[in-house]
Amino acid sequence: MEEFKLVRNGFVELNDLMKLTGMCESGGMAKTMIIEGRVVVDGKIELRRRRKIRAGQIVRFEGREVRVV
């Protein structure tokens, strides 16, 4: 499992997290994957692309897992 360290604000938006961690090549691709229901946050399908992801949460996409710390 990979880790993503929050730098400021106490959260990162889901589509930004996917772009920053390399899960998706672009924000547009991340948006599409989220809308299609292919992204899981804490074990549940997430359809909100701008969902605030906070420390302790786990995002899964196509076999990759990222824990936000």
C-alpha positions as a printed Julia matrix, in Angstrom:
69×3 Matrix{Float64}:
   0.0    0.0     0.0
   1.27   3.43   -0.96
   1.03   6.48    1.28
   0.24  10.08    0.39
   1.23  12.71    2.91
  -1.04  15.72    3.32
   0.88  18.97    3.23
  -1.77  21.55    4.11
  -5.52  22.12    4.49
  -6.01  18.74    6.2
  -7.51  17.21    3.06
  -7.01  16.61   -0.65
  -9.78  16.36   -3.22
 -10.22  12.87   -4.64
  -9.57  13.81   -8.27
  -6.4   15.7    -7.24
  -5.18  12.75   -5.17
  -5.56  10.42   -8.14
  -3.61  12.8   -10.36
  -0.86  13.5    -7.79
  -0.27   9.82   -7.01
  -0.18   8.81  -10.68
  -3.34   6.7   -10.48
  -4.53   8.74  -13.48
  -2.57  10.73  -16.03
  -4.8   13.78  -15.8
  -7.58  15.35  -13.79
  -9.99  14.71  -16.65
  -9.19  11.01  -16.63
  -9.63  10.92  -12.83
 -13.03  12.61  -13.16
 -14.16  10.03  -15.71
 -13.0    7.07  -13.59
 -14.82   8.46  -10.54
 -18.06   9.15  -12.44
 -17.95   5.6   -13.87
 -17.88   4.2   -10.32
 -14.4    2.69  -10.6
 -12.95   4.35   -7.48
 -13.44   3.06   -3.93
 -12.93   5.13   -0.78
 -12.89   3.27    2.52
 -14.55   0.23    0.95
 -17.4    2.1    -0.79
 -17.74   3.24   -4.39
 -17.29   7.01   -4.55
 -18.96   9.11   -7.26
 -18.02  12.6    -5.99
 -14.88  13.75   -7.79
 -14.2   16.59   -5.37
 -14.74  14.55   -2.22
 -12.38  15.66    0.53
 -10.03  12.84    1.44
  -8.5   13.14    4.9
  -5.77  11.38    6.87
  -6.55   7.74    7.55
  -8.7    7.2     4.48
  -7.83   4.61    1.82
  -8.48   5.07   -1.9
  -8.5    2.04   -4.24
  -8.4    2.13   -8.03
  -7.46  -0.65  -10.48
  -5.52  -2.7    -7.97
  -3.71   0.25   -6.35
  -4.27   1.4    -2.8
  -3.26   4.76   -1.38
  -3.56   5.62    2.3
  -3.64   9.32    3.12
  -1.48  10.23    6.11
